[in-house]
Amino acid sequence: MKPDAFERVLRNVQLGGNRSSLSLERFYWDALDRIARERGMRTTQLIAAVEREHAPIRDKAVSTSSLLRIFVAEHYRTQAAKPAAVDGRVPMRPAPMSSPAAVADRRATH
């Protein structure tokens, strides 16, 4: 891992008509940029989609930055669990993130 992966980077993004400042490590910005590019969208579009998709299950105390870190981790965890296609490419759409209740249920049973 590159040393600058830990560098905090502040970006201004437009979310739901509001301008927000998000602080993430460079590693996560690079990952979000890559995932957005794979899906044919801008990073801000991906961030807005992640927020919309997870709004019903997201605890209001969870910051957007934390949500995005979990999204990136879940994206790559899901990708690693899938077998590679014949041409070596992995499908682009990961499974939706688990709800907090489902995560709690899994923890209780393990």
C-alpha positions in Angstrom: 0.0 0.0 0.0 1.3 3.4 -0.9 2.1 5.8 2.0 -0.2 8.5 0.6 -3.1 6.1 0.8 -3.6 7.3 4.4 -3.6 11.0 3.5 -6.9 12.6 4.3 -8.4 14.4 1.3 -11.3 16.8 1.6 -13.7 17.0 -1.4 -16.7 19.2 -1.9 -19.6 17.4 -3.5 -23.2 18.2 -4.4 -25.6 15.8 -2.7 -29.3 16.2 -2.9 -29.0 19.8 -3.9 -26.8 20.6 -1.0 -23.0 21.2 -1.1 -21.2 18.9 1.4 -17.5 18.5 2.3 -16.4 14.9 2.7 -13.1 13.9 4.2 -11.8 10.4 3.3 -8.4 8.8 3.0 -7.0 8.9 -0.5 -7.3 5.1 -0.7 -11.1 5.5 -0.4 -11.4 8.3 -2.9 -9.3 6.3 -5.4 -11.6 3.3 -4.8 -14.8 5.4 -5.2 -13.4 6.9 -8.4 -12.6 3.5 -9.8 -16.0 2.0 -8.9 -17.8 5.0 -10.4 -15.8 4.7 -13.6 -16.6 0.9 -13.8 -20.3 1.8 -13.5 -20.1 4.6 -16.1 -20.9 7.4 -13.7 -19.2 10.3 -11.9 -18.0 9.8 -8.4 -20.6 12.3 -7.1 -23.3 10.3 -8.8 -22.1 7.1 -7.1 -22.0 8.8 -3.7 -25.5 10.1 -4.1 -26.7 6.7 -5.2 -25.1 5.0 -2.2 -26.7 7.6 0.1 -30.2 7.1 -1.5 -29.9 3.3 -1.5 -28.9 3.1 2.2 -31.0 5.9 3.6 -33.8 3.6 4.9 -31.4 1.4 6.9 -28.8 4.0 7.8 -28.6 5.2 11.4 -28.7 9.0 11.4 -25.5 9.0 13.6 -23.6 7.3 10.8 -21.6 9.9 8.8 -21.5 9.9 5.0 -17.8 9.3 5.2 -18.3 6.1 7.3 -21.0 4.9 5.0 -18.7 5.3 2.0 -15.9 3.4 3.7 -18.2 0.5 4.4 -19.6 0.7 0.9 -16.0 0.4 -0.6 -15.1 -2.5 1.8 -18.4 -4.3 1.0 -17.9 -3.7 -2.8 -14.4 -5.3 -2.7 -15.5 -8.1 -0.3 -18.3 -9.0 -2.7 -16.0 -8.9 -5.7 -13.4 -11.1 -4.0 -16.2 -13.7 -3.2 -17.2 -13.9 -6.9 -15.4 -16.2 -9.3 -13.8 -14.4 -12.2 -15.6 -14.6 -15.5 -14.1 -16.4 -18.5 -12.4 -13.2 -19.7 -10.9 -12.6 -16.2 -13.3 -9.7 -15.5 -15.4 -9.5 -12.4 -19.1 -8.3 -12.7 -19.4 -4.6 -11.8 -22.5 -4.6 -9.6 -21.9 -5.7 -6.0 -24.7 -7.0 -3.9 -26.5 -4.4 -1.7 -24.9 -3.8 1.7 -26.5 -5.7 4.5 -28.9 -3.8 6.8 -27.7 -3.1 10.3 -30.3 -5.6 11.6 -28.9 -8.4 9.4 -25.4 -7.6 10.5 -26.5 -7.7 14.2 -28.2 -11.1 13.5 -25.1 -12.5 11.9 -22.9 -11.3 14.9 -25.4 -12.9 17.3 -25.2 -16.3 15.6 -21.4 -16.4 15.2 
